[in-house]
Amino acid sequence: MQFANINGISLHYQVIGAPEDKPTMVFVNSLGSDFRIWRDVIVRLVGEVAIITYDKRGHGLSDLGESQTMDDHVADLEGLLDHLGVQHPIICGLSVGGLIAQSLYHKRKDLAGALILCNTGTHIGSDEIWNMRIETVQTKGLSHIANEVMSKWFTREFREENPAEINGYINMLTRTPVQGYIGTCAAIRDSDLSTLAEDISIPTICIAGDQDESTPPELMKQMAKTIPDAFYEEIKDCGHIPTVQQPEYLTEVIKSFMGKLSRTED
């Protein structure tokens, strides 16, 4: 396992491949998960790109930190990439990871060469939704919302056909530190990048799940229309976490996007 002291916390990360030899892709995970959700995508990309993935603060094996604001999350990714000496990687962010990716671009354009924005938005949910979620988790714990979250992460058919996997992802969610979870809920609530989307000038693809209730396809389509020259892809039979439910198709979308990048560079 690999750890680095970034902004006063121990950040858990993993590097696969040599960044100097290949394009580098950075994976940023969703709320209530850790970097293991990328496994079935990463194994299909090994050898084609250098891979960096990490547990954001308050999740996985990374420290909680004193706060979990969007500025904190962005500074952690910024610090990790500076620590590793990586510039202009392809940043692939899922849900809040997509907000972190966009925010990093707006702060440090040298640290993003392209964006893959999965099941995210420029603004996700409403103050009311996030305040209710925070209050519920504070008073009743993460186990109280686990089934509701799974119904957003995965389609009903997938949940019914894969009960062991669902129990595993419930474990991942409920073992997240409560403060890390609710702090990141607040970070999502307080992030609105809507007015900045039209300023994104690097290659970008927006990827939606056709049955995603958390960040619906309509939200992703609007974001893709706002970002200049952005591509849009919709994955069928998919909820909020395509890395688990549709990893093969998601990987093919990523590879196709990378092919477009290569042709642009040529």
Secondary structure in CASP SS format (residue, H / E / C, confidence):
PFRMAT SS
TARGET T0000
AUTHOR 0000-0000-0000
METHOD secondary structure of the structure
MODEL  1
M C 1.00
Q E 1.00
F E 1.00
A E 1.00
N E 1.00
I E 1.00
N C 1.00
G C 1.00
I E 1.00
S E 1.00
L E 1.00
H E 1.00
Y E 1.00
Q E 1.00
V E 1.00
I E 1.00
G C 1.00
A C 1.00
P C 1.00
E C 1.00
D C 1.00
K C 1.00
P C 1.00
T E 1.00
M E 1.00
V E 1.00
F E 1.00
V E 1.00
N C 1.00
S C 1.00
L C 1.00
G C 1.00
S C 1.00
D C 1.00
F H 1.00
R H 1.00
I H 1.00
W H 1.00
R H 1.00
D H 1.00
V H 1.00
I H 1.00
V C 1.00
R C 1.00
L C 1.00
V E 1.00
G C 1.00
E C 1.00
V E 1.00
A E 1.00
I E 1.00
I E 1.00
T E 1.00
Y E 1.00
D C 1.00
K C 1.00
R C 1.00
G C 1.00
H C 1.00
G C 1.00
L C 1.00
S C 1.00
D C 1.00
L C 1.00
G C 1.00
E C 1.00
S C 1.00
Q C 1.00
T C 1.00
M H 1.00
D H 1.00
D H 1.00
H H 1.00
V H 1.00
A H 1.00
D H 1.00
L H 1.00
E H 1.00
G H 1.00
L H 1.00
L H 1.00
D H 1.00
H H 1.00
L H 1.00
G C 1.00
V C 1.00
Q C 1.00
H C 1.00
P C 1.00
I E 1.00
I E 1.00
C E 1.00
G E 1.00
L E 1.00
S C 1.00
V H 1.00
G H 1.00
G H 1.00
L H 1.00
I H 1.00
A H 1.00
Q H 1.00
S H 1.00
L H 1.00
Y H 1.00
H H 1.00
K H 1.00
R C 1.00
K H 1.00
D H 1.00
L H 1.00
A C 1.00
G C 1.00
A E 1.00
L E 1.00
I E 1.00
L E 1.00
C E 1.00
N C 1.00
T C 1.00
G C 1.00
T C 1.00
H C 1.00
I C 1.00
G C 1.00
S C 1.00
D H 1.00
E H 1.00
I H 1.00
W H 1.00
N H 1.00
M H 1.00
R H 1.00
I H 1.00
E H 1.00
T H 1.00
V H 1.00
Q H 1.00
T H 1.00
K H 1.00
G C 1.00
L H 1.00
S H 1.00
H H 1.00
I H 1.00
A H 1.00
N H 1.00
E H 1.00
V H 1.00
M H 1.00
S H 1.00
K H 1.00
W H 1.00
F C 1.00
T C 1.00
R H 1.00
E H 1.00
F H 1.00
R H 1.00
E H 1.00
E H 1.00
N C 1.00
P H 1.00
A H 1.00
E H 1.00
I H 1.00
N H 1.00
G H 1.00
Y H 1.00
I H 1.00
N H 1.00
M H 1.00
L H 1.00
T H 1.00
R C 1.00
T C 1.00
P C 1.00
V H 1.00
Q H 1.00
G H 1.00
Y H 1.00
I H 1.00
G H 1.00
T H 1.00
C H 1.00
A H 1.00
A H 1.00
I H 1.00
R H 1.00
D C 1.00
S C 1.00
D C 1.00
L C 1.00
S H 1.00
T H 1.00
L H 1.00
A H 1.00
E H 1.00
D H 1.00
I C 1.00
S C 1.00
I C 1.00
P C 1.00
T E 1.00
I E 1.00
C E 1.00
I E 1.00
A E 1.00
G E 1.00
D C 1.00
Q C 1.00
D C 1.00
E C 1.00
S C 1.00
T C 1.00
P C 1.00
P H 1.00
E H 1.00
L H 1.00
M H 1.00
K H 1.00
Q H 1.00
M H 1.00
A H 1.00
K H 1.00
T H 1.00
I C 1.00
P C 1.00
D C 1.00
A C 1.00
F E 1.00
Y E 1.00
E E 1.00
E E 1.00
I E 1.00
K C 1.00
D C 1.00
C C 1.00
G C 1.00
H C 1.00
I C 1.00
P H 1.00
T H 1.00
V H 1.00
Q H 1.00
Q C 1.00
P H 1.00
E H 1.00
Y H 1.00
L H 1.00
T H 1.00
E H 1.00
V H 1.00
I H 1.00
K H 1.00
S H 1.00
F H 1.00
M H 1.00
G H 1.00
K H 1.00
L H 1.00
S H 1.00
R H 1.00
T H 1.00
E H 1.00
D C 1.00
END
